[in-house]
């Protein structure tokens, strides 16, 4: 039975989704909100999944205590309150819900944009105080202005659409976005300095990372237009609040609309918030009824998927993929893992280094995920690992266990029209062109591709084959001579072992050959020893690749 702890309040629809799933995967859901840290540390080891919002701090200490934890889901965007590196080391998936509050966060940013343009917050306060002062609240129009967007993810893109509808020109900076994507959205992609130089309004939509902390400070304000207006509905800390205060006081920044702050809750005496040209809100970006329902359901579904052993699209500690891209990539990830298992099974001792190639048109994130899947397969059955390996921690486990990994990509497709994955491995020692650096089977290059949606092994050290990588297999190296296949088949039959499929590859007639037999059940060591005595069989290995 799986147990899930919900430690922060989420919409009832999310809890209902968890309980519905419980009918299929034997899931127990416990809702315990407002837990003190020491209480959380006492109970977290009992849970396989954890759902939080922003209140619960999933620190490295909590991660260490959570010995059974497989997934942490945040009902919201970002993982600021989760120690992602610590979770990654433990193979724990960390997921957020970036699509659930996209519209809510976008609309909040646009509301602040309008409020700073027309001084609506200040006018409202003045009216409630009994005053009627139209001249004091002279504003500016959005039409004809340039909106600078820092971070062109989902929210930034949606904001650009709304700005364009108001007659604004959106320009954006995002080092991870391709120009073709921005062009398709009608957005001018440019440098950060150019955004500062051109924009009349600047809206921040970047994650808070070490490299983005105080990214917008005194030096950045100096590059901006006089009278620029600043919006931040992303993360506090991206803007240096002391520098912003001075820019607002001097008039360099005409107004700021702030939904997030470096320290929350904000000090009631904060001089920044008290400025008349600041419109402030207490982190309301996701605070719509619709968004809270969406993020709760998304978090629940992510936890259920992770506990079912599925790859979750919105994992923070994996390359970001849409559900559609993930579905397309899934057979290649399966193939990469199987190639890794095969390489390990056909090696004498631990593999010391590996080149993982992706050949064909592949996005960098896709290639990285394929490499991680291959590393998982290479490490799964290695002795001496300090814990289980999965896709999340495969890279860190490889580094900790001395597996040297080189990731390479090329647009050349190789012998197949689609994407080809190639593992080039060594056991011990240094690289060599001689046979002494090869595996006992003579196999160090493992190639595969996907044909009609099905993973296939297509080459073993240059010997062409066509093998479905699943279930149990016998792999033998032998000399190509008449009767070899028959003798091995007859021997297996005498032990009641059925051959489901067979594939043979050879370099030349009467030369080195490899035979791969898919069999219905595993073989024990005694049978392996008898098969190895067959004249001509130079090396024989049993391989289990799983489903």
Phi, psi and omega in degrees: 000136175268145177237134180238131177255126172256106189259355174231153181297133172229163181300146183300334179296327176292318177297320178297320180296321177297316182290327174297318180295332181299338179288341185254330186236017178056070187244129174253131181246125176244126177256111180223091184266159178068027181290132169296156183304315183295327178290319177300318180297327181290325190254344191295335180297340183279354190247145176267333180225150181223128177246127181229168165247243180252346186285315182287128178260109181268083185278174176300325178297317177295318179301316180297323180286336185274072189291341180251001188292134180244335183207138170242125179244130176256123177281077184163191182253139177090163179233038184302327183264012177237131176283090186296315178302319179295319178295320181297316179303326181271359181076023181268123176290133173246119183237147170239189185232071190291337183271337187295323182248018181304308183292319180300313181293320178298313181295325176296316178299319181289326174299315178295324177301311179294320182295321179287330179289322187247005176055040186292322180298314180294320179296322179297315179299317180298316179298317181293339175274003176090013183259157177227087187234086184291322184295328183293338188246038174297128182246193176232156177272153175279325182303133179085355180268161177257127176258119174268128182243120179257103185105104186252056172274206182299313184292314179301320179294317178296322178297319179300320179299316182289324177295318179298324179295336177268008178085016178270159174256112180275128171238147188218154171236127174199111184292348183257004182255136178282141180305326181298322178296312180299316180299319178299327180274000181075029184244136176275116178268126185213188180280164179295317179298323179291324174300313179302318185290322190266333195282139170270329174232141176232126179241131185264130179219036179264157171286158175272110180230165176308322182281346177255355178297125182056031178301323178258103182226204185304314181297321179293317180298326179297333181276347185276162174296146169297135179084012177296152176245135188247133177238132173223106173239025183257276181218134171293149182102338176290324176261132174288107188293328176295317179294321178296318179302313181294321179293324177290320179295322183281343184092354176303317171257120184288325183197158176223139173246113189238124175250347184226154185218158182298320176238123180236138357295154181288142174304125181304336180263015181304121179295331179296311182294329183282348178298140182293334181265023176242128170255120187237149176220150184275065176054065184255011186307320182258008188272066167235153180301319182294317182295319182296324176292314182298313184290327177295315178295316180298318179296316179298315181293325178295318179297315180298316179298315180297319179291336175279001180084013181270154176278127185265128185301324189260032177291126181291328183259027170224157175306135184289125178225143171287165177300322180294314179296322180296318178298321179291325184275342188307313180296330177288324176294319176300315179299314182299317178297317180295320177298320177297315178299318180296316180300318179294318182294331183261017181246149172268098180090175183297144176283130184270324179209155184211140167259127179248111183256139165242121184248123181125182180285111182215137177288150181305316179297323179293317179298321180294320180292321176300316178299318179297321178295319178296318178296323175301312179298322180294327188263340190310317185252016179285136178286154172083008179288146181269049179135169180290151179249141175215186184299324184294315186254010185302315181297312182292324177294321178299315181295317182292333185256017171077016176274113179278121185241130173241124180258128182225144176228152174212146178284347176293131187275353182073207184283355183239153184288329180271196179286135176243139176248133182228128174251127180239107194241158175222148172247115177064166175064190181256168181298145182209150175273353182268166182295340182295340179268000182269165174291160179304328177283356186077018185250118173226351179242123183237116184245143177210162176210180178244124181240121182054040177081002184245130177297141178220138167274125188243350180201136172238106181051044177087352176272117185287130178220177174213096190232133171281117186278083179204158175068211183259141179219150166250129179240124181233145168255133182209173174272131180293106178213156181300138173092351183298311183298318181297319182294318179294317180297318179297317180297317178297319179299325180293337177263006179075023180264118181273136175268119180275318180213160179217141176220136180233136174229146179213155177279318182202164178301131179067014179254201180297137179219158175233140178236131179240121181245119172276122185239159189278344183208160181290159176246144180273175185295325180298317178294318179301318180295321179292317179297324182292342180280350180297130182301127179103338178282111183272328180202138184223133179228142172264134184231133173242114185257354181077187183288000000 
